[in-house]
Amino acid sequence: MFDPRLLRSFIAVVDAGSFTLAAERLNSTQSTISQQLARLEEATGAILIERSARPVLPTAVGERLLGYARRLLALQQEAQAALGDTAGVASIRIGVPEDIMNPAMAGVFADFAAGHPGIRLDVVSGLSRDLNRRYRAGDFDIAVVKDYEPGADCRAAFREPMAWYEGADAPSEWPNPIPLVTFPPGGLYRDVMFERIEREQRRWYVALPTAAPRALPRLKAPTLMDEASPGASDAASITRICTGGTMAKAAPPQSSRPIAIAELQAIACHVLWSFIKIESCG
């Protein structure tokens, strides 16, 4: 790799047509410029400047090197500028449940990133229990999770009612056994769903284990979820059957979904801002 200082002196001599003018432009001395050019010629193994010409001119080898020299210096300047740019230098690692990583939540992160170009948000989605475990292990700086009760280190929380949901065009009578949409094994509500349906002595089977409640309308099968889940907002294709533990075909009560998503967005913003303030003070 050629020393950028030597390339810079070489270019200056060619552009100025004189060692003296090149030294003035680089705020150096003629002897220094001559020494640097000699070192570059030693490194290339070729004469680069025709010194007897007036003005001095590059040799054939010098002309060939000149274009590469300009590009190398331009790349160096570009690299220095890139390293001086603080955009995306600091990272905040965030864990978010898959069932609430929807366009509204993505909008929160996008707005935050636009207002803080120096911060890169590394967002990972998954099941709440897995995210909580990884947060405890230090994999995340922030974890937005669902749980039965907030932990001692929880910075913000709100309670969200749970309810049974099914596709809006589901049959008026459930088949026997009832097909269920559930979270995968380890999902927060999976065991609760089984316990509640067993309590009513209904026969059932898992038709689709998924972390994406939007699959519910397509399957026309009931599931248990909270109203912060994205599937609960699709009023055109999903119906809330009932709240509480009892499964019954009844007129659905009015959903509190707008409040739920507003709370969720507020929590995400609050936690991000709190994290930045703590880090900047630390």
N, C-alpha and C positions, 0 to 999 in steps of 0.2 A: 504494500500500500504506500502510495506516495505521500509525503508530508505536505499537508495543505499549505503551509507557509512557503514551501519551495514552488508549488504550483502557482500560488498567488504572485510571487516575484516574477516567474516566467511569463505569466499573462500580462503583467504590468509592463515588462520590457517590450513585448510584442506590440501592445497597444500604444505605448508611448514612442516606440522606435528609438529609444535611447535609455541607457542605464541611468544617466543623471536624472532625467524626467521621471523614470520609474521610481527612483529613490525618493524624489520629492512627493510623488503621489502617495507612496506608502509610508511617508514620514520616517524614512530610514536613511542610510548612507549608501553611496555608490559601491563602496567596498563590500558592504553587507549583501547587497543585491547580487554582486558578482560572485561572492562566495556561495550564496544559496543556489544560484543558477549552476555553478560548477558542481555542487552536490547533487542536483537533479540530473545533470548530464552523466554523472558517475553512476547514479542509480539506474538510469535508462541504458547506459552503455552506448550513448550516441551524442553527437553534437547537435544541439537544439537551436542555437542562434548563430547566424552568420555575422560575426563581430566586425568584419572589415567593411561591411556595407554601411552606407549612410543614406537614410536611417537604417539601423540594424534590422535584419529580417529573419524570420524563422527558416530553418532548413526544411527539407522535405520531411524529415522525421519530426521536426518541431511542429510543422503544420498538421501532421497526423495526430500529434499529442494534444494540440491546442484545444480542439473540440472536446476531447475527453476531460481535459483539465477544467474547462469552464463548467461542464456538467457535474464533475466531482465536487467543485466548490459550491455549486448551486444546491446539490443534494445535502451537503454539510449544513448550509444555511437553513434548508428546509427542516432537517433533523433537529437543529438547535431550536428553531421556532416551535416545532411540535413538542419538544420536551419542556419548553417554557410555558406551554398551554396547560392550564390546570383542569381543563374539562375532563371529567370522568376519572380523575386521579384517586379521589377518596371513594371507598365502597361501603355501602350499607347492605348487609345480607338480610333478606326478609323471607320469612316463611308464611305462606297464605294457604288456607284450605282450598282444595280444587273446586269445591262447590260454590265458593263465593268469589273466585277469580274470574269475574265477569267483566263486561265492558265498562260498567260504572266504576269498579275498583281499579281497572287498568287506567281509567281516566284520572283517578286520584294520583296514581304513580306518575302518569305522563305530565300532569300539571306541576307536580312537585319537581320532577326532573328538569322541566323547562325553566323553572324559577331558580334552580340550583345546578347550573351546568358543571360545577366542580365535583358533583357527587354522582356516582354510578349506583343505581339500584339493582342489586342482584336478587331477583325474585324467584323463589322456588315454590311450587305448589305440591300439595300432598294431603294425606289424612291428618286431622288435628292431633291425634295421639302421636303419630310419627314426628310431626313438626315440633310438638312439645318436647319429645324426647331429644330431638336433635338440638333444640334450643338449649336444653339443660346441658348438653354435651359441648356447647360452644360453637355449633355450626352456624347459628344465626345471631345477628345483633338484635333483631326484632322478630317476634312471632305473633301473628294474628290468628288465634285459634278459638275453637269452640270447646267449652268444657261445662261440666255441671255447676262448678263453683269457681270463681276467680282465685288464682293463686296469690300468695303473699307478695310476690313481686309484680303483680298485674298493675299497669299504669292507668288503664281505662277499661271499662266493661259496661255492657248493658244486657238485660235479660230479654230473651225472645221466646214467645210461646211456641210450643210444638203442636203439630196437627197432622192428621191423615190427609193425604192428597191422592187423587187419581186423575187419569185422563178425562177431559170433558165429555168425550164420546164413548166412555166406558159403558158396558151393558148395565141395565138397571138392577140386575141381580148378579152377585158375584158367583163365579163357578166354585165348585167344590172338588178339590182344594183351591184356595185363593192363591193366585200368583203374586209374588211380592217383588218390588224393586228395592234392593238394599244397598247400603254401602258395602265395600269389600270387607273381608275379615279384619278386625281391628278398628272398623269404623265406629264413631262415637255412638250412633243411634241404633246400630244393628241389634245388639243384645236387648235394648229397650223395646224395640219393635217386636222381637220374638216373645218377650215376656208379656207384653200387652195383648198380643193376639192369642197366646196360649191361655191367658186369663179368661178369655171369652170362649175357650174350648172350640176354636175354629181350626180346621185343617188348612194347611198352607204349604207352600214350597217356594224356594228362591228361584224366580224366573230370570233375574238379571242382577248380578252384583256390579254396581257401578258407582263411581264418585261423581257422576254427571247427572243430576236430577232432570236435565232436559230430555233424558231418554224416557221419562215417565209417560208423557202424552202418547208416544209412539207405541208403548207396550200396553197401554190401557190397564195398568195394574196399580194397586195402591202402594203407597210408601209413607213412612213417617219422617217428617223433616220440619225444620224451623222456617220461619218466614223470611229469614235473611238469605236462604238458598235461592239461587237464580231461577230454578224451576218453579218456585212459588209465585213468581211475578208474571208468568205467561198466562194471563187471564183468558186468552182466546183458546187455549188448548188444555188447560188444567183446571181442576175444581178442588177446592178445599172441602173435604167431606165433613170433618168435625174436628173440634179441639178436644183436648183431654185424652183419656186413655180408651174410651169406648169407640169401637168401630160401628158406624151406622150410616145408612144412606139418608141424609137429611139435607135441608136447604143450607148451603154454605154461608157462614157469617161473613161480614165484610172483612176483607184482608187488611192488615196493618202494614203491608209490604212497603209503601212509600216511607213510613217512619223507620222501618227496619234498615233500609238501604241508606237513608240519611244518617242514621246512627252509626252504621258501619263505616261510611265515608268519613264522618267526623272523628271516629276513633283512629282510623288510619292516619289522617292528617295530624291529629293531636300527638300520636305516638312518634311520628316522624319528626315533628318540630321539637318534641321533648328530647328525643335522642340527639339531635343536632346541638341543642343548648347544653346538654350534659357533656357531650364530647368537646365542644368548644371551651367550656369552662374547665374541663379536666386537662 
